[in-house]
Amino acid sequence: MSRKTSRWLIPLLTVSSGALMIFVGSLVRGDYAPQVWVQLGSTVVLFGPLYWLQWIFERGVSEVRQQTQETRSSVEQLSHDIETIRQQAVAGLEDLRDVALENVQQRRQTDDEAFRRFEAEPTFANVAGLLNRAWELGGISDRGVRVHLPGTTLRLRFPLPARSDNGSSPALGVGLEEENATVPHDATAPGAAVRGQLPVPWSARQRAGDWAASLASQLQRLNRYPGDEQFDPAGALGQLMRLLRVAIEARTRPPSASPPMPRLKPVIELPNDEWVITEDGLQSLSSETAFTVKDLFDPASAEKAFSYLDEGQAAKLREAWRVAQRLHLSPGSRSSR
């Protein structure tokens, strides 16, 4: 007999037995015996419902205990799940940081490889790729960068690579300009007071040697070709590589690296190995020293800047100061130094 069946059967049998005893009491003759049988029967009849009520109460208590246990188990499981999620989140954030650092380091290695390719073979693609990379980082001016053309006083300006929309090959609109950013003039003619360059374009299909030959032709037309021994387009491209490396590493190199790299404004030119001309003026490559365009034309700022330097440092700052003044000075004006 199952426990569930017994819980219903026992009360029914008890009630039936009590009723039978009451019926027997009603049949017995006498003064005392019938009352005894009726009282016993009534007691037995009452025992049945009490037993049933007790069973219902015990079942309710059991259900409450079971629900309590299930709730406790659910809370423990939820706590376990939350802890698991928290650990996964921490692990996910750590993984995210590792992945990000790996990408940054990989990009830095890619930059180093690009410079090695540029040095080994200064093709259009290598030059354009590094110019784009420096510009994407905000490391160079939107107007391009300048390098000194050895053997002359002229500058080569390398703008951002142009993208053709008509299907033709892209080109670098390289230009020749004077030190003060004006259009170059014939050696026998006075200087112009107009900003601009003489185009020496470098197309994607053009080898570096062919582009250098077109540059030589332009110099000859200007009567400013320095001669075969001094004509050095490779030296100009070497300066460009160094400028772009400075511009890129100023944005990507960790502050803890040695030697430290100062945070630079967008670069325009490197007049020497200690100073850089930026859109905002002049900055040191070895310290946080910087001069705004306004400072470049302020005699008091100039006097203070040169006062604490030794002869060699002063000579390099004076050179950079002069070039920066001429670059930022309006054509036709005269600098104060």
N, C-alpha and C positions, 0 to 999 in steps of 0.2 A: 504494500500500500504506500502510495506516495505521500510525502509530507503535506502537500497541498490538499489532497483528498481527506487526510486525517483531520485537518483543521476544520473542515466542514462537517465531517461525519461525527466527530466527538460531540460537538454542540447539539446536533440533531438527535443522537442517541441519548444524550443527557436529558434533553427536553422531553423526549419520548418516554424515558424511564420515569421522570418526575410526574408526567401526566398519568402514566400507568399506576403509579403509587397513589396519586390523588383519587383515581378511579377505584382502586382497591379499598382505599379508606372510606369511600362512599358506600361500599358494600358491606363493610364490617359492622357488626352489631356491638353495641355497648356505648358507654359514656366517654371513655378515655381513649380507646384504641383508634376510633375514626379520626380524632384530632391529631393523634401522633402521625398516622399515615398521611394526612393532608399536609401537615407541617413539613414532614420529610419530603413529600412530593414537591411542595412549593420551593423548598430549598434546592432540591435537585434541578427543578425547572429553571430557577434563577442562575444556577451555575453555568448552564449552557450559554446564555447571552453574555455573561461575564467572561467566559472563556473566549468567546468570539471577539468581544471588545478588546481583550488583552492581546489577542492575535493581531487585530488591526493596529493597535498601538505599537506593538513590537515591529510590525512591518513598516509603519511610518518612521519609527526610530531608525530602523535598518536602512531605509531609503535615504534618510537624512545623512546618516553616516557614509553611505555610499556616495551620495552627491558631494559631501564634504571631501572625501578622499579623491573623487574625480576632479573637484575644483583645485585641490592641492596639487594633484598631478599635472593639471593643465597649467597652473601657475609656474610650477617647476619647469615644465616643458617650454613655456613662454620665456622664462628667464634664460633657459639654455639657448633658445633660438635667438634671443636678443644679444646674448654674449657672443654667439657664433657670428651674427651679422656685424657686431661691433668689431670683432677680430678680423672679419673679412674686409670691412671698410678700412681698417687701419692698414691691413696688408695691401688693399687696393690703392690707397694713397701712397704707400711706400713704393709700390710697383710703378705708379704714375710718375713719381719723382725720378725713379731709376730710369724709366723709359725716356722721360724728358731730358735728363742729363746725358743719356746715351745718344739721343738725337743731336743735342748741342755739341757734344764732343765729336760726333761723326761729321757734323757740318764744319767744325773747325778743321778736321782732317781733310775734308773736301777742299776747303779754302787753301790749305797748304799745298795740296796736290795741284790746284789750279795755278798757284804761283810758280811751282816747279815746271809745269808745262809752259807757262808764259816765258820763263827764263830760258828753257831749252828751245822753244820755238814760238816766237812772238807773232802768232797768226792773228787774223782778224777775230776769229771766234774766241781765242784766249783773252784778247784785250777787251772785247765787248762783254764777255762773261764777267770779268772782274769789275768792269765799270758798272754793270748792272747790279752786281752783288753789293758794291760799296754804296750805290745810290739807294738800293732797297733798305739798307741798314741806316740810312740817313747820314752816312759818313762823308759824303761829298756834296758840293753845291749843285743845285739844279741847273746852274749855268755851265757845269762842267769843271774840269781841272786844267791847270797849266803846268808845263815843265819848260825849263830853259833849254834852248837848242844850243848845244856846245859850239863854240867858235863864233857865235853871234850874240847880239843883245836881244834877239827875238825870243818869243815864247810860242810854244805849240799848245793850243787849247784843244782838249779832247772832250767833246760833249757826250751826252748820253746817246747810246745807239738808237738810230731812227728805225722804225718798223714801217716798211712799205705796205700800202694797202692795195696796190695794183698788181701784185704778184712779182714785182721786180726784186732783185737782191737788195737786202738792207745795206746800209753804209754808215760809216762814221764820218760825220761832218767835221773832220779835223780842220783847224784853221791856224794860220800864222798871224800873230799880232805883236805889236810893240810891247815893251815892258809896261807901259802905262795903259795897255789894253786898247790902243788905237790901231787903225788900219796901217799896216806896214808901208813904208814909203821907199822910193828909190834912193840909193845911197847919195845921189847927186842932187836930190830935191829936199826941200824942208819938210819937217814932220807934219802930219795931218793932225787935226784936233777933233777927229771923229772916231767914236768908238766903233770897233768892228774887226773882222778878220779877213784875211785872204784865204779863200777855200783851198784846202789840199785834201780832198775826200779820199777815204780809204774804203773801198767796196769789199763785200764779203768774198768775192771771187779773186781779189787782188792779193798777191803775196806781199810779204813785208818788204822784200827787196824792190819790187815794182813800185810800191808806194813811196819808198825812200828815194827812188829815182825821180818820181814826179815832184817830190819835195825839193830835190836839188835843182830841178828845172825852174821852179818858182823862185828860188833864191837867185838863180842866174838872171832871171828876168828883172828882179829887183836890184841887180848889180850888187848883191850882198852875199854871194857864195863865198864861204871862208877858205876855199881851197880843198884839194883832195885830202891832205893830211889832217886838216882840222874838222872836216865835215864828219859828223858822228851821230847819225840817227839812232844807232844802237844805244848810245849814251842817253839820248832823250827818252827812249823806251825803258831803259834801266831806271831812270828817275821816276817815270810813270809807275813802274812796278813798285818802287819803294813808297811812293805817295799812296797808292791804293792799299798797300799792306798796312801802312800807318792808319789810314782811314777805317779799314775793316777791323784791325785788331783793337783800335780804340773803343769799338762797340762790342766786340766779342771776347776780348781777353779778360780773364778773371782779375778782379782788383788785387788778389793775393799773389798774382804772378810776379816773377822777378826777371828783369827790372819792371817796376810798375809803369803802367801806361796812363797818362792823364786823360780825363774825359774832354774830348775835343768837340768844338762846334764843326759844322760842315766845312770840309777842307777845300781850299782852292789851289794852294801852291806850297811847296816846300823850298824856301829860298836857300836853306842850308840844313845841316843835321841837328840843329838845336831849336829851330823855330819853325812854325807853320802859320801860313796866312789862311784865315778863315773868313766866313761871311761876316763875322762880327768884329774882326780886327786881326790881332796877332796873339799867338799862344806859344808857350814854351813846351818842348817835348820832354823835358826832364823834371818839370815842377808844375805847380798850379798857377804860375805867373801868367797873367793875360792882360792885354791892353785892348780897349775898344777902339773903334774907328775914331771916336772923339778924342781919345787919348793920343792917337797918332799925330794929331794936329794941334796938340796942346803943348807949348814949350815947357811948361812946368812939369808935366808928366814925363816928357822926354828927358829933362835934366835929372829928375829923380830916378828914372829907369837906368840911366847910364852911370849914376854916381857910385853905386856899390859894386860895379863889375870890374874885373881885371882887364888887361888890354885885349887878350884873346877873346874873352866873352863879349866885351864891348864891341869888338870888330864884327862879330857874327850878328849881334843884335842890331848894330848900325846898318848892316847890309839888309837884314830882314825888314827893318823899320823903313828904309828907303824904298824897297820894292813894294811893301804894303801901302805906303803913302801914295806911290804912283798908281797903284792898282785901284785904290779907293778914291783917288782925287779926280775931280771933274776935269775932262779934257780942256786944255788951255789955261788951267790954273797952275800956280806955282806952290810947291811945298815949302814949309817953313824950315826945313832942315836939309 
